[in-house]
Amino acid sequence: MVDFFRKELPTDPGMKLFGGMHLAVSAVFLVLCVLLYLNRKRLQKIAEKGHYRLFRTCAAALLIANMAVHYTARILIGEWHIGEDLPFHICFVTNFFMMYILLSDNRRNLYRVVYYFTFIGPLPAVIFPDLHRGPSGWVFYQFIISHHVMLLISLYCLWVAGYRPDTKGAVMAFFIGNAYVGLMAVFNSIFDTNYVMLGELPAQLYEVFPFLKFLPAVVWLELVGIAVLAAARAIAGKAPKKAEA
């Protein structure tokens, strides 16, 4: 049972970048995104019958349980470490904000900004995962829930529930994101950590894309962040102007 919760195991190759498992998980995720979009009007009718509150509660409970099990297990098996397990990763921070948004139905003031972080953090991780366990390890499912599932929940909020992120939210996300990177850079320098991967990208990325080593990691993170932010804004711009749920 202890091995199930370990982050790494010599006998488990994990999810290889662009390997069969990675491509299969990505394909399922893409299909679910397409199905969610194509069935948005049908789902809106279901939500109008009062089922959206149930969805919000269940989605929030899933995210909360995922994080609770993750941190509890890390502590109990003795693998918790300040260099990796503080809730400073962008995806984890975004998960906590999404929990609050779902429970409070804060569809405007907070979601207008957090929506963009549900792309900025999880989407690059979905495309370029740094995962050292497969389905035989808990961290595999923790990763799927905190990245793929959270992004699907965010898209549900956009396409079905009528949440409306705007351009102002995108601008705010840009400045907040860069301010957070600056804060984490200071923290990393003091405690010799690598939160937000500011000092170094995952090793397998350098193996697949050797040219990445020619520029500091923060430069690539900034470029990818801007590209993902623009993509998220384009997706939000295509959503129906009027909330239907």
SVG drawing of the C-alpha trace seen along z (x, -y; Angstrom):
<svg xmlns="http://www.w3.org/2000/svg" viewBox="-36 -45 59 48">
<polyline fill="none" stroke="black" stroke-width="0.4" points="0.0,0.0 2.9,-2.4 4.4,-1.8 1.0,-2.8 1.4,-6.3 5.1,-6.8 5.9,-9.5 8.5,-7.3 9.2,-3.6 12.1,-1.9 9.7,0.7 7.3,-1.9 8.5,-3.7 5.8,-6.3 4.3,-8.3 6.9,-8.8 6.6,-12.0 4.7,-11.3 4.7,-7.6 1.7,-5.4 0.2,-6.1 0.6,-9.9 -1.0,-9.8 -3.9,-7.7 -4.6,-9.9 -4.3,-13.0 -6.7,-11.5 -9.3,-10.7 -9.0,-14.2 -9.4,-15.8 -12.5,-13.6 -14.1,-14.6 -13.4,-18.3 -15.1,-17.9 -18.0,-16.0 -18.5,-18.6 -18.6,-21.4 -20.9,-19.5 -23.3,-18.6 -23.2,-22.0 -26.8,-22.9 -28.2,-19.6 -26.1,-20.0 -27.4,-23.5 -31.0,-22.2 -30.0,-19.7 -28.3,-22.5 -31.5,-24.6 -33.4,-21.9 -31.4,-22.5 -28.6,-20.0 -25.8,-22.5 -25.6,-22.9 -25.1,-19.2 -22.4,-19.4 -20.6,-22.2 -20.7,-20.3 -19.5,-17.0 -16.7,-18.7 -15.5,-20.7 -15.6,-17.6 -13.5,-15.7 -10.9,-18.4 -10.8,-18.7 -10.5,-14.9 -7.8,-14.7 -5.6,-17.3 -6.4,-15.9 -5.4,-12.4 -2.3,-13.7 -0.9,-15.7 -2.0,-13.2 -0.3,-10.4 2.9,-12.4 3.1,-13.1 2.2,-9.6 4.7,-7.7 7.4,-10.2 8.0,-11.7 6.8,-15.2 9.5,-17.7 9.6,-21.5 11.3,-21.5 8.4,-19.8 5.3,-19.6 4.3,-23.1 1.1,-24.2 3.0,-26.7 2.7,-25.0 0.5,-27.0 -1.8,-24.0 -2.2,-23.4 -2.9,-27.0 -5.5,-27.1 -7.1,-23.9 -7.7,-25.7 -9.2,-28.7 -11.5,-26.5 -12.7,-24.7 -13.8,-28.1 -15.4,-29.2 -17.4,-26.0 -18.6,-26.1 -19.5,-29.8 -20.7,-30.0 -18.4,-33.0 -18.9,-33.2 -17.7,-36.7 -15.2,-38.4 -12.8,-35.5 -13.4,-33.2 -12.8,-35.9 -9.1,-35.6 -8.8,-32.1 -10.2,-30.7 -7.0,-31.7 -4.9,-29.9 -6.9,-26.7 -5.2,-26.8 -1.8,-28.4 -0.9,-25.7 -2.6,-22.5 -2.5,-22.7 1.3,-22.7 1.4,-19.9 -1.1,-17.9 1.0,-18.3 4.4,-17.9 3.8,-15.8 6.5,-15.2 4.9,-12.1 7.0,-9.3 4.2,-6.8 1.6,-5.0 -1.8,-3.7 -0.2,-1.6 0.5,-4.7 -1.7,-7.2 0.2,-10.2 -1.1,-9.2 -4.7,-9.7 -3.8,-12.8 -2.2,-14.3 -5.2,-13.5 -7.7,-15.1 -5.6,-18.2 -4.9,-18.9 -7.2,-17.2 -10.3,-17.0 -9.9,-20.5 -9.6,-21.9 -12.7,-20.0 -14.5,-21.5 -13.4,-25.0 -14.7,-24.4 -18.0,-23.2 -18.2,-26.4 -17.5,-28.3 -19.6,-26.4 -22.5,-25.1 -22.8,-27.2 -22.4,-30.6 -19.4,-31.8 -17.9,-34.7 -14.1,-35.5 -13.3,-38.6 -10.3,-40.4 -9.7,-42.4 -9.4,-39.1 -6.8,-38.0 -4.8,-41.2 -5.1,-40.7 -4.0,-37.1 -0.9,-38.2 0.2,-40.6 -0.7,-38.4 1.1,-35.4 4.3,-37.4 4.1,-38.8 3.7,-35.3 6.7,-34.1 8.8,-36.9 7.7,-35.9 8.5,-32.3 11.9,-33.3 12.7,-34.9 11.5,-31.9 13.4,-29.5 16.6,-31.5 16.3,-31.6 15.3,-27.9 17.1,-26.4 13.8,-25.0 12.4,-24.9 8.8,-25.8 7.1,-26.8 10.2,-25.2 11.8,-28.6 15.3,-27.2 15.1,-24.0 12.5,-22.3 11.8,-18.5 14.7,-16.4 12.8,-14.6 11.9,-17.9 15.6,-18.6 16.0,-15.1 13.2,-15.6 13.9,-19.3 17.6,-19.8 17.4,-23.4 15.6,-24.3 18.9,-24.4 20.1,-27.4 17.7,-29.8 16.8,-30.0 13.7,-28.0 11.9,-31.2 12.1,-32.5 10.4,-29.3 7.8,-29.5 7.0,-33.1 6.6,-32.3 4.4,-29.3 2.4,-31.2 1.6,-34.0 0.7,-31.5 -1.6,-29.6 -3.1,-32.8 -3.9,-33.9 -5.5,-30.5 -7.6,-30.6 -8.8,-34.1 -9.7,-32.9 -11.7,-30.0 -13.5,-32.3 -14.3,-34.7 -16.1,-31.9 -18.4,-31.1 -22.1,-32.3 -22.4,-35.9 -25.4,-35.2 -25.4,-32.8 -27.9,-30.0 -27.5,-28.2"/>
</svg>
